[in-house]
Amino acid sequence: LAWYAATMEPGALDGKTKKLIAYAVANAIQEPYCIDSYASACVDGGVSPEEMAEALNVAAVIKGGGVVAHWAQTLNTIARKG
C-alpha cells in the first residue's frame, strides 16, 4: 500500500493526470472495481467527463491497435492457403 500511495502522489505528473491514466488503464484491462474507483476519483479530482472520455479513447485506440495489427496474421494465413 505504501508503494501505491507513493505512486499516486503528485510528482513529475500531477494527481489529475495520474487519476486519468489509472482510469484509462482500468478500462483497458477491463477491471470493473478499478473502473468504479478511478471514475469516482476522477470526478472527485475535478476531471471533466470530456477529459475522461478522451483518456478512455486513447486507451481504446492503443488496445485496439493489437487487433488491427493481427490482420497481418490473417493475411499470412490466407496467403498460405492460396
N, C-alpha and C positions, 0 to 999 in steps of 0.2 A: 504493500500500500504506500510505503514511503516513496518508492520509485515512481508509482503512478502520480502521486501528489506533486512530486518534484517536476515530473514531465509536463504536467498540465499547468504549472505556474508560468506566467509570462517570462519570456527570455528574449531570444532573437525573434521569436514570433509572439505576438500579443495573445492574450487569452481568448479573444473573439476568434482569431484565426485558428487557434488550436481546437476550439469547440467545433468550428466548421469542418476542419479536417476529420475530427473524430466522428462527426455526424455523417460525413460522406463515406468514410471507411465502414462505419457500422452498416450503412445501406449496401455498400458494395459486397460485404461479406454476409449480408442478409441475417444479421443478428438482432432479432426484434427487441430484446430488452435494452440493448445498447442504442438502438434507434430511438426508442422512447426516452431513454435517459439523456441522450445528446440533443434530441429535438427540444426537450424541456430546458436543458442547459443553454441551448442557443437562444430560445425565447427569453429566458431569464437574463441572458447576457446582452440583450439588445440586438440580436441578429434578426434581420427582417426576413419574412417569408421569401422575398425575391432573392436574397443572398443565399438562403438555404437551398432554394430551387437551383440556383446556378452551381453551387457546390455539388449538389446531387447530380446535376447534368455532367459535370466534369468526371465524377466517379463513374457514371454510366458509360460515358464515351470511352474511358480507359478500360473498364471491364469488358465492354462490348468489342473493343479492338481485337481481343483474342478470338472472338467469334468470326470476325471479318478475316483475320489473318489465317484462320484454319481453312478458309476457302481454298487456299493453295493445296492443302492436303486433299481436299475433294478433287481438285483438278488433277493432281497426281494419280489418284485412284482411277479417275475416268481415263486418263492417258494410258495407264497400264491395261485397262480393259479394251482399249481401241486397237 
